[in-house]
């Protein structure tokens, strides 16, 4: 787990809300505090879909950020910044498998419940914290360290400056 402070909020928010930089991430949860507080649970509501629609979903557990992002953007666009914002991303199965394959670990995708990126904006500060959830206890930190490197690499590739806390 690492904690990063994002140095340029405007650039990061552009990548988050306008560009496609995070579109492949799954939304676990979002909370946007403006004049009202809006909470979005990213977990797919199976009963909403017909069988055919459900089968056509690329992910059957969580919504893609790409699908939820326009709604979130519509809430925050304007002349005033949110009072606070929290977005929790879960890495897709493909990203999870790539991270596992690039790490020195004995863990498999079945051992990993999720790789998470917690984004928090409050008091004009933007922080990002990585996290991992395993299906059973393990002292193996290989996947965790590999995911931390992955997140830093993505930020570096997007030219988003940060400071490790």
C-alpha positions as CSV (number, residue, x, y, z in Angstrom):
1,X,0.0,0.0,0.0
2,X,1.2,3.4,-0.9
3,X,-0.2,6.9,-0.3
4,X,0.4,9.5,-3.0
5,X,-0.4,13.2,-2.9
6,X,-1.2,14.4,-6.4
7,X,0.6,17.7,-7.1
8,X,-1.6,19.1,-10.0
9,X,-5.3,18.5,-9.2
10,X,-6.4,20.0,-12.5
11,X,-4.4,17.6,-14.7
12,X,-5.4,14.6,-12.6
13,X,-9.1,15.6,-12.7
14,X,-8.9,16.0,-16.5
15,X,-7.6,12.5,-16.8
16,X,-10.2,11.2,-14.4
17,X,-13.3,13.0,-15.6
18,X,-12.7,13.9,-19.3
19,X,-10.0,11.8,-20.8
20,X,-10.2,8.0,-21.2
21,X,-7.2,7.4,-18.9
22,X,-9.1,5.4,-16.3
23,X,-11.9,4.0,-18.4
24,X,-10.8,0.4,-17.9
25,X,-11.1,0.6,-14.1
26,X,-14.1,-0.8,-12.4
27,X,-16.1,1.6,-10.1
28,X,-16.5,0.2,-6.6
29,X,-17.9,3.3,-5.0
30,X,-18.1,7.1,-5.6
31,X,-19.1,9.9,-3.3
32,X,-19.4,13.4,-4.6
33,X,-20.2,16.2,-2.1
34,X,-21.5,19.4,-3.6
35,X,-24.6,21.3,-2.5
36,X,-25.9,17.7,-2.0
37,X,-23.9,14.5,-1.5
38,X,-24.3,11.9,-4.2
39,X,-23.2,8.3,-3.5
40,X,-22.8,5.7,-6.2
41,X,-22.3,2.0,-5.6
42,X,-20.6,0.5,-8.6
43,X,-21.8,-3.1,-7.9
44,X,-24.0,-4.3,-10.8
45,X,-27.7,-4.7,-10.0
46,X,-28.4,-8.0,-11.7
47,X,-32.2,-7.6,-11.4
48,X,-32.1,-4.5,-13.6
49,X,-31.0,-6.3,-16.7
50,X,-32.6,-8.9,-18.9
51,X,-30.7,-12.1,-19.2
52,X,-29.4,-11.1,-22.7
53,X,-28.3,-7.6,-21.5
54,X,-26.6,-9.1,-18.5
55,X,-24.7,-11.7,-20.6
56,X,-23.4,-8.9,-22.8
57,X,-21.8,-7.0,-19.9
58,X,-18.0,-7.1,-20.1
59,X,-17.9,-7.2,-16.3
60,X,-20.7,-8.8,-14.3
61,X,-19.7,-7.5,-10.9
62,X,-18.9,-3.8,-11.2
63,X,-19.6,-1.1,-13.6
64,X,-16.8,0.3,-15.8
65,X,-15.7,3.8,-14.9
66,X,-16.2,4.6,-18.6
67,X,-20.0,4.1,-18.1
68,X,-20.4,6.0,-14.9
69,X,-17.9,8.8,-15.6
70,X,-20.3,11.0,-17.7
71,X,-22.8,11.1,-14.8
72,X,-20.1,12.0,-12.3
73,X,-18.7,14.7,-14.7
74,X,-22.2,16.2,-15.0
75,X,-22.3,16.6,-11.2
76,X,-18.9,18.3,-10.8
77,X,-18.7,20.5,-13.9
78,X,-19.1,24.1,-13.3
79,X,-17.4,27.0,-11.7
80,X,-17.2,25.5,-8.2
81,X,-15.1,22.5,-7.1
82,X,-16.7,19.8,-5.0
83,X,-16.5,20.1,-1.2
84,X,-15.1,16.6,-1.3
85,X,-14.9,13.6,-3.5
86,X,-14.1,9.9,-3.0
87,X,-13.8,7.4,-5.8
88,X,-12.7,3.8,-5.2
89,X,-11.6,1.9,-8.3
90,X,-11.2,-1.8,-8.5
91,X,-8.7,-3.2,-11.1
92,X,-10.2,-5.3,-13.8
93,X,-9.4,-9.0,-14.0
94,X,-7.0,-8.3,-16.9
95,X,-5.1,-5.6,-14.9
96,X,-5.1,-7.9,-11.9
97,X,-3.7,-10.8,-13.9
98,X,-1.0,-8.5,-15.5
99,X,0.0,-7.3,-12.1
100,X,0.3,-10.8,-10.7
101,X,2.2,-12.0,-13.7
102,X,4.7,-9.1,-13.3
103,X,5.3,-9.9,-9.7
104,X,7.5,-12.4,-7.8
105,X,4.7,-14.2,-6.1
106,X,3.1,-17.6,-5.5
107,X,-0.4,-16.0,-5.5
108,X,-2.8,-16.5,-8.3
109,X,-5.8,-14.4,-9.5
110,X,-8.1,-16.7,-7.5
111,X,-6.2,-15.6,-4.3
112,X,-6.8,-11.9,-5.0
113,X,-10.2,-10.5,-4.3
114,X,-9.2,-7.1,-5.6
115,X,-6.6,-4.4,-6.3
116,X,-8.0,-1.0,-5.3
117,X,-7.2,2.7,-5.9
118,X,-8.8,5.1,-3.4
119,X,-9.0,8.6,-4.7
120,X,-9.9,11.3,-2.2
121,X,-10.3,15.1,-2.7
122,X,-10.8,17.3,0.3
123,X,-9.6,20.8,1.4
124,X,-8.0,21.4,-2.1
125,X,-5.8,18.2,-1.6
126,X,-6.0,15.2,-3.8
127,X,-4.6,11.9,-2.4
128,X,-4.5,8.4,-3.9
129,X,-4.0,5.3,-1.8
130,X,-3.5,1.8,-3.2
131,X,-4.8,-1.3,-1.5
132,X,-5.2,-5.0,-2.0
133,X,-7.7,-7.5,-0.7
134,X,-6.9,-11.2,-0.6
135,X,-9.3,-14.1,-0.2
136,X,-7.1,-15.6,2.5
137,X,-4.3,-14.4,4.8
138,X,-0.8,-14.3,3.2
139,X,2.5,-12.7,4.1
140,X,3.3,-12.5,0.4
141,X,3.6,-8.8,-0.5
142,X,4.7,-9.4,-4.2
143,X,1.3,-8.5,-5.7
144,X,0.9,-5.5,-3.5
145,X,4.4,-4.1,-4.4
146,X,3.8,-4.9,-8.1
147,X,0.4,-3.0,-8.0
148,X,2.1,0.0,-6.3
149,X,4.6,0.0,-9.1
150,X,1.9,-0.3,-11.7
151,X,0.0,2.7,-10.3
152,X,3.1,4.9,-10.3
153,X,3.9,3.8,-13.8
154,X,0.4,4.8,-15.0
155,X,0.7,8.2,-13.3
156,X,4.2,8.7,-14.8
157,X,3.0,7.8,-18.2
158,X,0.1,10.3,-17.9
159,X,2.6,13.0,-16.7
160,X,0.8,13.3,-13.4
161,X,3.2,14.5,-10.7
162,X,2.9,13.1,-7.2
163,X,4.7,12.8,-3.9
164,X,4.8,9.6,-1.9
165,X,3.6,10.2,1.6
